[in-house]
Amino acid sequence: MIHARIVLLIVLAAMSVFFAVRWIAAAAARRREAHGLPASRAPGLTSIAIGFVTNFFDTLGIGSFATTTTTYKVLRLVPDEQIPGTMIVGHALPATLQALIFIAVVNVDSTLLLAMVAASVAGGWLGAGVVSRLSRRPIQRGMGVALLAAAFFMAMSQLGWFPSGGTAIGLPLLAFVLAVIVNFVLGALLMLGIGNYGPCLVLLSLLGMDPRAAFPIMMSTGGLVIMVGGLKFMNTGRYDLRAALGLVMGGLPGVLIAALIVKSLPLGVLRWMVVAVVIYAAVEMLRSARAADVEPAAAQPAHS
């Protein structure tokens, strides 16, 4: 069991290096396409601050996708159709750092961990291929639904409606197969901005696992899936380079400070505030998609 966890740690670390190298090459190519103006691609303080805050609270259990999407939507920093790719590329390395920390300190059945990671990566690879080709309106609709789902799971957590779970660190065969199948679907949905932490925690708790054992599964699947999806978004260019750089530059220190120094905070009131803001952003995203549907119809000439 220990050997399997060590292998996963090595895979995560190696994948992080590969991802970083690919990203540097992709960023250099985009700078050349922009007539060699690297200064125009430097992230601003706002983008770095967003990366720090979202990943700091992600490490403490709030989640980064809903908060990042909401911030981008409210401040109009990133076009709607580029938000999924920007989050996937920019949050990849901070999420992987979280995975490395949680795998090292929390015990879980290694076979279940590896199977769920593999299933989620496969789902993420397929999902990224679909999302990276979607037009603006389907992405707006999908992210509106994703934000509502995130708000739902946040509210469930606040109200204490999550299943309490058991004490197991592994699962029997049928539950094992179910968990792997569901994690495949969650990996695909992750590419649209639907975070996997809440659904995965509910699933494993319902199946009788110790909720603490879910964290290395959630973090490691999130880290690897996001990197795999990020590679696809790099190939298509459907992300905002400056905003993504800001996420990683602010995110890495945010994760380290939250995990190694702060460790816990009284987050109850803040979570309710996040729920309210996320619902607002979801409504705005769906209204934008609705407006885009109405405008072409209004532009068509009336028939006599």
C-alpha positions as CSV (number, residue, x, y, z in Angstrom):
1,M,0.0,0.0,0.0
2,I,2.8,2.4,0.9
3,H,4.5,1.6,-2.4
4,A,1.4,2.5,-4.4
5,R,1.1,5.9,-2.7
6,I,4.8,6.6,-3.4
7,V,4.3,5.8,-7.0
8,L,1.3,8.2,-7.2
9,L,3.4,10.9,-5.5
10,I,6.1,10.4,-8.1
11,V,3.6,10.4,-11.0
12,L,2.1,13.7,-9.7
13,A,5.5,15.3,-9.3
14,A,6.7,14.1,-12.7
15,M,3.4,15.2,-14.4
16,S,3.8,18.6,-12.7
17,V,7.3,19.1,-14.2
18,F,6.0,18.0,-17.7
19,F,3.0,20.3,-17.4
20,A,5.1,23.3,-16.4
21,V,7.5,22.7,-19.3
22,R,4.6,22.4,-21.8
23,W,3.1,25.5,-20.5
24,I,6.3,27.5,-20.8
25,A,6.6,26.3,-24.4
26,A,2.9,27.2,-25.1
27,A,3.3,30.6,-23.5
28,A,6.4,31.3,-25.6
29,A,4.6,30.4,-28.8
30,R,1.7,32.7,-27.9
31,R,4.1,35.5,-27.2
32,R,5.6,35.0,-30.7
33,E,2.2,35.1,-32.2
34,A,1.6,38.4,-30.4
35,H,4.6,39.9,-32.2
36,G,7.0,39.3,-29.3
37,L,5.4,41.5,-26.6
38,P,6.1,39.4,-23.5
39,A,5.2,42.4,-21.2
40,S,1.6,42.3,-22.5
41,R,1.3,38.8,-21.1
42,A,2.5,39.5,-17.6
43,P,-0.3,38.9,-15.0
44,G,-1.4,41.9,-13.0
45,L,-1.7,42.1,-9.2
46,T,-5.5,41.4,-9.4
47,S,-5.0,38.1,-11.2
48,I,-2.3,37.0,-8.8
49,A,-4.5,38.0,-5.8
50,I,-7.4,35.9,-7.3
51,G,-5.0,33.0,-7.5
52,F,-3.8,33.4,-3.9
53,V,-7.3,33.8,-2.4
54,T,-9.1,31.1,-4.3
55,N,-6.4,28.5,-3.7
56,F,-5.9,29.5,-0.1
57,F,-9.6,28.8,0.6
58,D,-9.7,25.8,-1.7
59,T,-7.1,24.1,0.6
60,L,-9.3,24.9,3.6
61,G,-12.3,23.3,1.9
62,I,-14.3,26.1,0.1
63,G,-13.3,25.1,-3.4
64,S,-11.6,27.2,-6.1
65,F,-13.7,26.7,-9.3
66,A,-16.9,28.4,-8.1
67,T,-15.0,31.3,-6.5
68,T,-12.8,31.8,-9.5
69,T,-15.7,31.7,-12.0
70,T,-17.7,34.1,-9.9
71,T,-14.8,36.6,-9.6
72,Y,-14.1,36.5,-13.4
73,K,-17.8,36.9,-14.2
74,V,-18.5,39.8,-11.7
75,L,-15.3,41.7,-12.6
76,R,-15.5,40.8,-16.3
77,L,-11.8,39.8,-16.3
78,V,-12.0,36.8,-18.7
79,P,-14.5,36.1,-21.6
80,D,-17.1,33.5,-20.6
81,E,-15.9,31.0,-23.2
82,Q,-12.3,31.2,-21.9
83,I,-13.2,30.7,-18.2
84,P,-13.1,26.9,-18.2
85,G,-9.7,26.7,-19.9
86,T,-8.2,29.5,-17.8
87,M,-9.2,27.8,-14.6
88,I,-8.1,24.3,-15.7
89,V,-4.7,25.6,-16.8
90,G,-4.1,28.1,-14.0
91,H,-5.3,25.9,-11.1
92,A,-3.5,22.8,-12.2
93,L,-0.2,23.2,-10.3
94,P,-1.8,24.6,-7.1
95,A,-4.2,21.7,-7.1
96,T,-1.4,19.2,-7.6
97,L,0.5,20.7,-4.7
98,Q,-2.6,20.1,-2.5
99,A,-2.7,16.5,-3.7
100,L,1.0,15.9,-2.8
101,I,0.4,17.3,0.7
102,F,-2.8,15.3,1.4
103,I,-1.5,12.0,-0.1
104,A,1.5,12.2,2.2
105,V,-0.4,12.8,5.4
106,V,-3.8,11.0,5.1
107,N,-4.2,7.2,4.9
108,V,-6.5,5.6,2.3
109,D,-6.7,2.3,0.5
110,S,-4.2,2.5,-2.3
111,T,-6.1,0.4,-4.8
112,L,-9.2,2.5,-4.5
113,L,-7.1,5.7,-4.7
114,L,-5.3,4.6,-7.9
115,A,-8.5,3.3,-9.6
116,M,-10.5,6.5,-8.9
117,V,-7.6,8.6,-10.1
118,A,-7.3,6.6,-13.4
119,A,-11.0,6.8,-14.0
120,S,-11.2,10.5,-13.3
121,V,-8.2,11.2,-15.6
122,A,-9.9,9.3,-18.4
123,G,-13.1,11.2,-17.9
124,G,-11.2,14.5,-17.8
125,W,-9.4,13.7,-21.1
126,L,-12.6,13.1,-22.9
127,G,-14.4,16.0,-21.3
128,A,-11.6,18.5,-22.1
129,G,-11.8,17.5,-25.8
130,V,-15.5,18.3,-25.8
131,V,-15.4,21.6,-23.8
132,S,-12.4,23.0,-25.7
133,R,-14.5,22.9,-28.9
134,L,-17.7,24.3,-27.5
135,S,-19.0,27.8,-28.5
136,R,-19.8,30.6,-26.1
137,R,-23.5,29.8,-25.3
138,P,-23.1,26.1,-24.3
139,I,-20.2,27.1,-22.0
140,Q,-22.3,29.8,-20.4
141,R,-25.2,27.4,-19.8
142,G,-22.9,24.7,-18.5
143,M,-21.1,27.0,-16.2
144,G,-24.3,28.5,-14.9
145,V,-25.5,25.0,-14.0
146,A,-22.0,24.2,-12.5
147,L,-22.2,27.3,-10.3
148,L,-25.6,26.3,-9.0
149,A,-24.4,22.8,-8.3
150,A,-21.4,24.3,-6.3
151,A,-23.8,26.5,-4.3
152,F,-25.9,23.5,-3.6
153,F,-23.0,21.5,-2.2
154,M,-21.7,24.5,-0.2
155,A,-25.2,25.0,1.4
156,M,-25.4,21.2,2.2
157,S,-22.1,21.4,4.0
158,Q,-23.1,24.5,5.9
159,L,-26.5,23.0,7.0
160,G,-24.8,19.7,8.1
161,W,-26.7,17.7,5.5
162,F,-23.7,15.8,4.2
163,P,-23.7,12.2,5.2
164,S,-21.6,11.6,8.2
165,G,-19.7,8.7,6.7
166,G,-18.1,5.7,8.4
167,T,-14.6,4.7,9.5
168,A,-13.5,2.7,6.4
169,I,-10.5,3.7,4.3
170,G,-11.5,1.3,1.5
171,L,-14.6,-0.2,-0.2
172,P,-16.1,-3.6,-1.0
173,L,-16.2,-4.7,-4.6
174,L,-19.6,-3.4,-5.7
175,A,-19.2,-0.1,-4.0
176,F,-15.6,0.1,-5.4
177,V,-16.9,-0.3,-8.9
178,L,-19.7,2.3,-8.4
179,A,-17.2,4.8,-7.0
180,V,-14.9,4.4,-9.9
181,I,-17.7,4.8,-12.5
182,V,-19.0,8.0,-10.8
183,N,-15.5,9.4,-10.6
184,F,-15.1,8.9,-14.3
185,V,-18.2,11.1,-14.8
186,L,-16.9,13.7,-12.3
187,G,-13.6,13.9,-14.2
188,A,-15.5,14.8,-17.4
189,L,-17.7,17.4,-15.6
190,L,-14.6,18.9,-14.0
191,M,-13.6,20.3,-17.4
192,L,-16.8,22.4,-17.5
193,G,-16.0,23.9,-14.1
194,I,-18.1,21.5,-11.9
195,G,-15.8,20.9,-8.9
196,N,-15.4,17.3,-7.8
197,Y,-14.8,17.9,-4.1
198,G,-18.5,18.1,-2.9
199,P,-19.9,15.3,-5.1
200,C,-16.9,13.0,-4.3
201,L,-17.1,13.6,-0.6
202,V,-20.9,12.9,-0.6
203,L,-20.4,9.7,-2.7
204,L,-17.7,8.2,-0.5
205,S,-19.4,9.1,2.7
206,L,-22.6,7.5,1.6
207,L,-20.6,4.4,0.8
208,G,-19.4,4.3,4.4
209,M,-15.9,5.7,4.1
210,D,-14.2,8.0,6.6
211,P,-14.7,11.5,5.1
212,R,-11.0,12.2,5.9
213,A,-10.0,9.4,3.6
214,A,-11.8,11.2,0.7
215,F,-9.4,14.1,0.8
216,P,-6.4,12.4,-0.9
217,I,-8.8,10.9,-3.5
218,M,-10.4,14.3,-4.2
219,M,-7.1,16.2,-4.3
220,S,-5.1,13.7,-6.4
221,T,-7.9,13.2,-8.9
222,G,-8.4,16.9,-9.1
223,G,-4.6,17.6,-9.6
224,L,-4.1,15.0,-12.3
225,V,-7.3,15.6,-14.1
226,I,-6.8,19.3,-14.3
227,M,-3.3,18.8,-15.7
228,V,-4.5,16.4,-18.3
229,G,-7.3,18.7,-19.3
230,G,-5.0,21.7,-19.2
231,L,-2.7,20.1,-21.8
232,K,-5.7,19.9,-24.2
233,F,-6.7,23.6,-23.5
234,M,-3.1,24.6,-24.2
235,N,-3.3,22.9,-27.6
236,T,-6.5,24.8,-28.5
237,G,-5.5,28.1,-27.0
238,R,-9.0,28.5,-25.4
239,Y,-7.7,30.2,-22.2
240,D,-6.5,33.6,-21.0
241,L,-2.8,33.4,-20.5
242,R,-2.4,36.3,-18.2
243,A,-5.2,35.3,-15.9
244,A,-4.0,31.7,-15.8
245,L,-0.4,32.8,-14.9
246,G,-1.9,34.9,-12.1
247,L,-3.7,31.8,-10.8
248,V,-0.6,29.8,-10.5
249,M,1.7,32.6,-9.3
250,G,-0.7,33.4,-6.5
251,G,-2.1,29.9,-6.0
252,L,1.1,28.1,-5.1
253,P,2.0,30.3,-2.0
254,G,-1.7,30.3,-1.1
255,V,-1.8,26.5,-0.9
256,L,1.4,26.4,1.2
257,I,0.3,29.0,3.7
258,A,-3.2,27.4,4.1
259,A,-1.9,23.8,4.4
260,L,1.3,24.3,6.5
261,I,0.7,27.5,8.5
262,V,-3.0,28.5,8.9
263,K,-4.5,24.9,8.6
264,S,-8.0,26.0,9.7
265,L,-10.2,29.1,10.1
266,P,-13.8,29.8,11.2
267,L,-15.2,29.8,7.7
268,G,-19.0,29.5,8.4
269,V,-20.0,33.1,7.6
270,L,-17.6,33.3,4.7
271,R,-19.1,30.1,3.1
272,W,-22.6,31.6,3.3
273,M,-21.3,34.8,1.6
274,V,-19.7,32.6,-1.1
275,V,-23.0,30.7,-1.6
276,A,-24.9,34.0,-2.2
277,V,-22.3,35.4,-4.6
278,V,-22.0,32.1,-6.5
279,I,-25.8,32.0,-7.0
280,Y,-25.7,35.5,-8.3
281,A,-22.9,34.7,-10.8
282,A,-24.8,31.5,-11.9
283,V,-27.9,33.6,-12.7
284,E,-25.8,36.2,-14.6
285,M,-24.1,33.4,-16.6
286,L,-27.5,31.9,-17.5
287,R,-28.9,35.3,-18.4
288,S,-26.0,36.0,-20.7
289,A,-26.6,32.7,-22.5
290,R,-30.3,33.6,-22.7
291,A,-29.6,37.0,-24.1
292,A,-27.3,35.5,-26.7
293,D,-30.2,33.2,-27.8
294,V,-32.6,36.1,-28.1
295,E,-30.4,38.5,-30.0
296,P,-30.0,36.5,-33.2
297,A,-33.8,35.9,-33.3
298,A,-34.4,39.6,-32.8
299,A,-32.0,40.5,-35.6
300,Q,-33.9,38.4,-38.2
301,P,-36.3,40.4,-40.5
302,A,-40.0,39.9,-39.9
303,H,-41.9,38.1,-42.6
304,S,-45.1,39.7,-43.9
